[in-house]
């Protein structure tokens, strides 16, 4: 089933073969979950977000017209849902920060990862919203500029500019911290 295109699977689902949607979930669950982690910062909210996105995608398959790749269309559905959900959460003042750090036996490594993660997260959160979105989709979701453009509606050259400027802002924000030695931007 790995060699069958998303578009073919979607056509079959729309013809009544709903169980094929599990293939779509298997292909993109980690990508959608990663987007959820970037927006919501904790496993429970990211998992809820992932389920909600797939419910939305399934419920709106009929509106997929093939103008962009299915992956791009689905990520746009996820992005829009994340933006709306994040706005609702901020309105209720329920935004919490939960950092997930890989287990390691060295206390110094734990401290360094926590410290680096917090510094980077603070620097990213201080970016203008448009820069933050482009950085998240480019570095964390691993999407090319063209797909980011399809998701956000920003022109490709604007996205390139935002990513470049965001990297400059992050370098400046991390200058003089322990993160300065570890950046690879």
Secondary structure, 3 states (H helix, E strand, C coil): CCCCCHHHHHHHHHCCCHHHHHHHHHHHHHHHHHHHHHHHCCHHHHHHHHHHHHHHHHHCHHHCCCCCCHHHHHHHHHHHHHHHHHHHHHHCCCCCCCCCCCCCCCHHHHHHHHHHHHHHHHHHHCCCHHHHHHHHHHHHCCCCHHHHHHHHCCCHHHHHHHHHHHHHHHHHHHCCCHHHHCCCC
